[in-house]
Every structure is written in structure tokens, then in C-alpha cells.
């Protein structure tokens, strides 16, 4: 019994620690990373055309000094409107400067569409591309672009926007291709050698992004924001902005496959080759630009052109939601952006089941309820054993209390007497907690599934619950969950130690406070699980009490 209390106390303490950390993030959010210095560039970094920050000043003993990052010029704009997004392309570098998703609402302003790319002081986020080579156009070159609105018309499947830049040595035409119903944008760069010698042009593709979490994102939901790189050799690697700022980033620098992306909660962008089997060598880089801005990108092999020759470099940009079933077909490893951590082996099958249930009932809230029931059924034998053990321990509570009064501080004799009673009653003192411990990884995996599923974003359940990815606006679910937690505590064996009894009564309060800020989908799962546990525990208690009464008669 002491072991059971110890495990419960450890779980409770860990939960309180999570609550405290989340509360600190909520009440004292970190400022954006602002650094100026950058260590000596790697081979991949040296090829970027950004102006590198100066070396750290000696006056402050090596502490990086803030400097202004390169100013981003504004020019002619092409506004692109499709059925799923609105984009703005700037003539300066041909950058994709604005990207708004029609079917998703914003984090901060639910009446406005979700904005992924934006040009905003302190929160710049662009997709950029260019060529490395003497006199070749890069992401600072001004292209000739026909300004205005480009709208995907009824009956059309694709929309193209082209721009041109001419330098003394080359003519470059960059073309964006948008497709109906898709968040994939093809970026083709046609290069013509105007010189008299062989031209080597290295295409590069990168992001410029601030180092902060998405605006309006709940501080209680701690998810990763930053660059991610995937290669077959190095697999999926997340790179923290803090590490980049300190020059301590560790990731693949070169490979013959892979992609580089920028990840945030529910959404991501990634540069990837159009042919998944493309084995072209590529270099990856991440850098701090100063003033809280960063760049991350990849450099492709040189496009070699003889005088007068013309070739095209093909690349693909995905910028959209983390819809697992759709993105996993675009490239190897893309499914890993939906990050379930070390419990992916459990979380992925749970998501597949949840998705299947949703297709049956067409309501994510109902699917969560059904999934909770199925998981509860799968663990029924373990749960039943746990509740039976707890029910028997509940009946033994008066005898155990009598033993404590009898033996006082003689712990050895008390332990021997308790073991004798357990043996006579055929009770395993660990039987009530070990089955619960076995289920914890599954519950944690389900937590990450519900937290990471963009499918729950803006997904209504019923009545006042119009978005399962956001907290209950009226706190009804957390309050009901608190009530069910108290009932569970009352149905469990009462600790003989007064301190332990108080701790067990505080647990529902602590969890309720924590769940006030959690997405409604998570609270719904926990509430349904509590209700099922109460019914199961009440049923087992009734059966055991009935059997005990029959034996007395």
C-alpha cells in the first residue's frame, strides 16, 4: 500500500511540476531571441548572400552585440488568390512575403484568416530563393514583376506568376505555380547564360523568420517552433532558435537527400525537391541574422550552362497545415513534423484509429469519446484488476489502521503483520497501481495526438464547444472533470496517513486548474475517461461488497 501511495505521489508531483512550468511560461513569456553575433560560418553558410553580423565586441568580453539585420526592401507586389490561400509576392528577390489560409482562423483574432507568412516589424517570416554565383540574381535582386491581382478562375486548375531579372551574365525567370486545393507551390527558376564562358549557378532556397512562437499561441501549450531538417542518414532533426543564436546548432550539413522546413504548432513549411527520388547533393544551413531574426535553407548543386545555353532549376515549397495523411506522401520523413516525441510508436496508431472513427461519425468530439471507450475496453482486464485490488484494500482499511495503533512506531512488526493480512486475503498490495502505471504511456501518447492534430483546429463538438483545439470558453468541461476526479478519490481506499489523505484531495484541484488552459479536446478525453473509470470502479465495489455480504450470510 505504501508503494501505491508513493507512485501516486510521484505522479502528482510530476504533474504539479508540469503545471508550474506551464504557468511560468504563461505569466512570464520569453522575449524573442535577439542576438547579433554569429560564429564563423560553415561551408554551407558561407554561400548565403545575407550580410553577416560583425564579430562580437571586445568591450563586453565576447557578449554578442545587437545589430540591425539587413533591411528588407519593398517593391511591386503580385497578389495571388486561390481557393485555399492568398499570397503576396514581392519583386525584391521574388520573395513570398505574405501567405494567408482561407480555411483556417487566426490564433489571436478568430475573425481573421490564419496568417503564416507576414511582413511585420519584429515578426517577419518569408520564403526566399536565389542563385549563388558572380553577378547572378539573389533574394535581394529586384525582378521585373507585373503587379496586381492574380486570381484562380473557375474551371482552372493552376495559376502561374512569373518575373524576370537580367544581369550582365544571365537572364533569370522565376515562376510560381499555385494549384487548386493545394498548399504545394512549385518554384521554377529558368536560367539563360548570356556570357561567353561556362556559368555555374547554385540555386538556394531559404526562410527568413523571427525567433518567436506563433502570435496568439497559448503559453500553456508548449510546442516546438523552429527549423527542422530531415535526411535519410541523420533522420529528423529539430534546431532550436536559442542554439542557432549561440552558434551551438547541430544538424546535418550536407546530404544527397532530404529537406529543410520551418515548424510551428499545427503548420509548417518545407523546401523539397519535386522528385522524391532526387539524389542531388545539397547543403543545409541555419544562421542568426541579428535583431531576433534567423535564416534556414539549403543549397542545391550547380546548374552548369555553356554560353547561350538555357536550363531550369525545379523546387517545391509546401506551406500549410500538418495534415498527416496528406503530407506523408510528398517526401520521406515529412510525417515526422507532427511530433509525438519518443512515444510515436504508440501515438501514430492512436491517431490512425481516431481518424478512422472521425470518418465514421464525422465529428471529432464524438470520435474522441469513442476512442476513449475503445482504449478503456482494451485496458479493461488491467483496470479491473486494479479496481478489485483497490476495493479489497478499501475494506481492509480499518484493520490496517488498527495494526498501526497496535504496533505504533515498530515498523518491522507492522510490515510483517500487514504482509500476513495480505497473504490471508490474497491481495497484492501493488495490484492497484501497477496496472495504472502500465497505461500511463498510452495516455501520454494520446495527449500528444490530441495536442498535435491540426484536424482538431476549429473542429466543433456540440453546443458551446466550437473549437476542440482551444480551451472551453466557459470552463464547463474542466469543472465537470474536477467533480469526477473528486468522486474517483472518494471511491478509492482512503489513506490512513492524514497528510496523504490531504494530498489525494488536493490532486483534483491541481489538475482542474491545469486543465482550465488545455484544449477542450484533451479535457473531453480526460472527462470521459474519468466517467468510465468511476462506473467501472463503482461496479467492482458493488460486486465485491455483495459477495462479502453473501459470505457472511
N, C-alpha and C positions, 0 to 999 in steps of 0.2 A: 504493500500500500504506500509506503514511503517513497518507493521508486516511482510509482504512478504520480504522486504529488510532485516529485522532483521534475519529471518530464513535463507535466503541466506548467510548472513554474518557469521552466526554461523556455517553453513555447510562448508563455505570456510575456516573459522578459524580452524575448526577441521581438515580439510584436510591439511592445512599448518602445523599443529602440527604433524600429522602423517608423513608428508614429512620430517620435521626437525628431528624427532626421527629416521626415517629410514636413513637419511643422516648421522646422528651422528654414527649410527651403521656401516654404510658403510665406513666412513672415519676414525673412531676410534674403530675398533672391539675390543671386550673384550678379554683379555688373558684367557687361560684355568684356571679353579679354582685350586689353589694349596694350600692345607692345610695339616697339619699333624695330628693335634689333633682330637680326636673323643671322645664324651662323653661316659659315662658308657654304655655298651651295654645292649640292651633289651634282653628279654628271647630268642627271635628268633635269635638275632645277636650273642649271646654267643656261639651258636653251630657251627659257621663258623670256618674253620681251618686257616683263614688268620691270620698273626701276627698283633695284634692291635698296632696302633701308641702309643707312650708314652703319659703320661698326659702332658698338657700344662706347659711350663716352668714358674717358678715364676719370673724369671728375667724380663720378658716382661709383667708382670701383667696380665697373663692369655691369652695372644695372642698365638694362636697355632703356633708351630714352624715347618718349613718344615722338613720332614724326607723322606728317601727313602722307597718306598713301597717294599714289598717282591720281590726279583729278580725272574724273570720267566725263568726257565731253558729250554734249547732246547735239543731235543733228536731225535730219529728215527722218520721219517715222512712217512705217507701214503698219497699219492695224489689221490684224488677221482675225476673222471671226468664223469659227466652225460650230458644229452642233454641240461640242463638249467643252470648248475653250475659247478664250480671247487672248491674243498675243500681240506684243508690240516689238518690232524690230527696228533698231536704230542704225542709221547709215554709218555711224562711227564703229568700225570694226565689224559691222553686220551682227552686233550683239542681239541676243534675245533678252530684252530688258524687262518685259512685263509678261506675266503668264497667270491668267485667271481661269478657274474651273467653274463652268456654269452649273454643274450638278452638285457642287459641294458648298456649304456655307462656311463663313469665316469663324475663326476661334473667338475673336474679340467682338466682332459685330455679326450676329447671326442673321441680320437682314441683308448683309452683303455677301457676294460670292467669295469663295476661298481664293486667296492670292498667294501663289508660290514664289514666282519671281517678282521683284519690285525694285524700283529705283526710288529710294527713300533715304534721307540723311541718317547715317548710322545703321541702316538695315538694308544695304544694297545686296542684291542676290541676282546674278546674271549667268547666262550661258554664253561662252565666248569661244571663238576659234580663229585660226590664222595660219600663216606659213612662216617657217624659220628659214632664213637664207638672206643673202645680201640683197637689200632693196625690195624684198617681197612684202606683200600686204600682210599685216598682222591685225590684232584686235584693237589697234589704235589708228589704223588707216581709215580714212573717210572714203566710203564707197559711193557710187552714183546709184541712188535708190529713188524710185518713183513713189513719192509719199501718197498717203490716202488710205482708204479702207478697202481691204480685200476680203470679200465675203464668200463663203462656200454656198453656192446656189443649189436650189432643189434639183435633184437629178444628177448632180456632180458628186464624184467620189473623192477627188483630190483637188487641192488648191496649191499653186506654186507661187513663190515670191522670189524674184532674182534681183541681184545687184552686181555692179561691176566696178573693178578698180584696175587702173592701168599705171604701171611703173615703168621706168626705163628698160627693165629687163623682162617684164612679164605682163600678161593680161590675165586677170583672175575674175571669174564669175562664180559667185556663191549663190546657191539656190536652196531655199527651204521648201519642203513638200509636206503639207498637212493632209491627213486622211480622215474621212468621215468616221465618227465614232471611235477614234483612236487618240491615244496620248503619245504615240510614236511620231517623231518628226525626223524625216530624212534630210541630211545636210550634205549636199554635193558641192565640191569645190573643183571647178574646171580651170586648169592652168594651161596657158599657152606661152611657150618660150619665145620672146621677141628678140633675144640676144643672139650673138654669133658664137657662143660657146655652150657647152653642156650645162644644164641648170639642175641643181639638186634642191628640191623644195621639200622641207619636212613639215607635214601638217600636224598641228597640235590642237587639242580640244580641252577646254578647262571651264571651271566655275570660279566666279568671284563671289564670295559670301561673307557676311558678318559672322561673328562667332557666338551669337546668342541663340537661345531656344526660340521656336516659333512664337510670334506675338499672340498673347491671349491664351497660351497653353497653360493648363493648370499646374501649379508648382507642386501639387501633391502627387502628380503622375510623373514619375521620374523616368523618362525615356531618353534614348541616345539621340543626339544631334551632332552631325559632323560628317567628314569624308569616310568612304568605305571603298576598299579595293579588293577585288577578287581575282585570283589566278589559280590554276589547277595545282600548282606547287605550293603556294602559300595559303590557299583557301581564302575564307572570308576574314578580312582584317578591318576593324574599326579604328579610326585615328582621331584622337581627341584634339579639340582646338587648343586646349591648355598645353598639350605635349608639343604641338606644332609651334606655339608661341615660345616655348622654352628650347626649341631645337632638339627635342627628345623623341620625335615621332619615329616609329618603327613600322615599316611596311615594305612590301615588295617594290623594288626599284625598276626592275626590268623583267620581261617575260615574253613568251610567244603566244600568249592568250590572255584573256581577262578583260576587265572593265573597271572603270572608276566612277563612283557615284557620290551623291550628297544626300544623306539620310536625315529624316526628321519623323516625328510621330505621324503615322498614317500615310505619309507621302515621301517620295524620293525622286531623284533624277539620276540618270546614268548615261555616260557616253559608251557606246558599244559598237563593234563592227557589224556591218549589215549581214555578213556571212558568219554564222556561229562557228564554222569550222576554220575560219581565217587564222592562220598560224604566223602572221606577220609579227616581227619583233616590235615591242613597244616599251616605252619608258614611262614610269609613273612618278609624279612629284606632288608634294604638298609644301606650302610656304606661308609664312606670315608676311603680310604686306604693310603692317603697322596700322595704327589707329583702329584696332579691333577688326580688321578685315584679313581674309585669307584667300588663297587660291589653291586649287587642286585640279590636276589634269593629267593628260597622257600625250606623249609624242609618238607619232607613227613613223615608219621607215620613210626614207627619202623617195620622193617621186622624181625619177631621172628623166629629163627631157632634152632631146637633141634640138639644135636650132630650128625654130619653126614648128616643132612638134607640140601636140596638144594631148593632155591626159586629164582624167578626173579622179579625185580622191573621194571615196564614199565613206560616210559615217552616219550613225543613227543616234538620236537623242530620245530617251524615254523620260518624260516628266509628267508624273501623275500619281494616282493612289497606289498603295501597296496591296493590290488585289492579287492574292497569291495564285489563284487558279489561272489568271491571265498572264502574269509577268513571268512565270517559271518557264514558259515556252520560248521566251525571247532570247535567253542566253543561259549558259550553265552558271549556277550559283546565284541567280537573281532571286530565287525564293528565300535566300538567307537574309535579305533585307528585312523581312518580317522576323524580327529577332526574338526567339524564345529562349535564348541563353543555353545553359547546359541541359535543359530539360526538353530540348527539341524532339528527342526520340519519343517522348510522351505527348508533347504538345501538338505536334503535327497530326497524328491520328485523331486527337480530340477535335482539332479544327475541321478535319475532313468529315467527321461524324456530325459536328454542328452545322456545317454547310449542307450536308445531305438532309438533315432534319429541316433546315430552313426551306429547302426546295419542296418538301412535303407540305409544310404548314404555311409558308410564305409570311412568316412573322418571326423576327429574330428573338423577341422576348419569349414567345411560345417555344421556340427551338431551344433556348437556354433552359427553360423549365423541363422539357423532355430530356435534354442531355443530362441534367442533374438527376432526374429519375433513373435514367439508364446507368449512370455511374453508381448511384446508390444501390441499384439492383446488383450490379457487378460485384460490389463490395459487401453485399448483404451477409454472406457467411461470416466474414471478419467482423462486421459491425454487430451482428447478432451475438457472436462470442464475447465481444467487448461489453455489450449491454448486459448480457447474462451475468458476466463476472461482476460488473458494477452493481447489478441488482442484488446479487448474493452478498457482496461486500456491504451494501446498504443495510441488509438485515443483520449483519454481524457487527454493525457499528456499536450497539450498546454493550456487547460482550467485550469488544476491543477497548472500549472506554473503561469498563470495569477492570480489565487487566492493567491498564495504565495507572489506575488508582491503587491497585493492589501491589504492584511492583515498584511504583514510584520512579526513582532515578536509576534503578538497576536495569540498564538497557539490555544486558545479555539475557537475563531471565525473561524480560518482556519479549524479546525477539524469539526465544525458544517457545514461549507459551503461544505466541501468535502463529508460529510455524506449525505448532501442534494442531491448533484450531483449523488452519488452512488445510492441513492434511486430512483431518476428520471430515471436514465439509467438502473435500475435493475441490478446492478453489485455488487457482493460480493467481497470486497477487499481481502478476504482470499481465494477466489476461485482459484487463480493462484498458491498458494503454498501448500495448504493442500493436494490436490491430489498427489503432488510430495512427500510430507513427508510420506504419506501412503506407497509409493512404495519403500522408502529407505531400509527397512528391507529385501525386496526381492532382491534388487540389492546387498546388503552386503552379503546375503546368497549365491548368485550366485558367488560373488567374492571368497568366501571361497571354493566353489565347484571347481572352475577352478584352484585355488591355490593348493588344496589338492589332486586333481585327478592324480594318478600316470599314468593313462591311457593316459594322455596328454604328458607324458615324451617321448621325441624323436618322437612324433607324427607330421608328416609333414602336411602342409596345401596346399600351392601352391607356385610355383616359388622359391623365396629366403627363405621363411619361412619353414625350415626343422625341427623345434622343437618348438611346441607351449608352452612348459614349460620354454623356455628361452627367453630373450629379443630379439626383432627384431635386427639382426646384423647390418642392415643399417639404422635403425631408421625411416623407411618409414612409418610404421603404426602410431607411435606417432606423426609424423609431420602432416600426413593427419588428425589425430584425433584433433590436435591443430587447424587446419584450420576449421574443422566442428564446433569446440567449439566457435571460433570467429563468425562464421555465426549464431550460436544459440544466442549469445549475441546480435548481430545486429537485429535479428528478435524479440527479447524481448523488452518490453517497456523500453525506456531509462530513468534512474533515473534523477530526477530533481536536486538532490544534486550532485555537481561536484565530491566530494570525493567518493560517492557511484558509480558514473559512472566509475571512475578510478579503483576502486576495482573490479567492474564487468569485466573490460577489462583485469585486471591482472590475473583473475582466469584461463583463458585458458592457459596462460603461465605457471602458477604454476602447473596445472595438467599435462601439457605436459612434464615438467621437471621430475615430479614424474613417469610418465608412460614410460619414457626412460628406466627405470631399471626394469619395470614389465614384467612378461611373455607375450609373444606375444598373447597367447590365451585370456588373460584379456584385452589387448589393442584392439584386434579384436572385442570382445564383446562390449566394450565401443564405438568403432568407428561405428559399425553397429547401436547401439542404438542412437547415435548422428544423423546419417544419417536419420533414421526413424523418429526421433523427428523433424528434420528440414523439412522433407517432410510433416509431419502432421501439423506442425505449419504454414508452407507456405500455405498449402491448406486451413486451417481455416482462416488465414489472408485474403486470396483471396476471400473466400466466404463472410466474414463479410464486406470487402470493397465493393464488388459487391452489396451486399444488401443495404449498405449505399448509394451508387450511385443511385440505383433504387428508393429509398425512396425520394431522392432529386428531381428526375425527376417526 
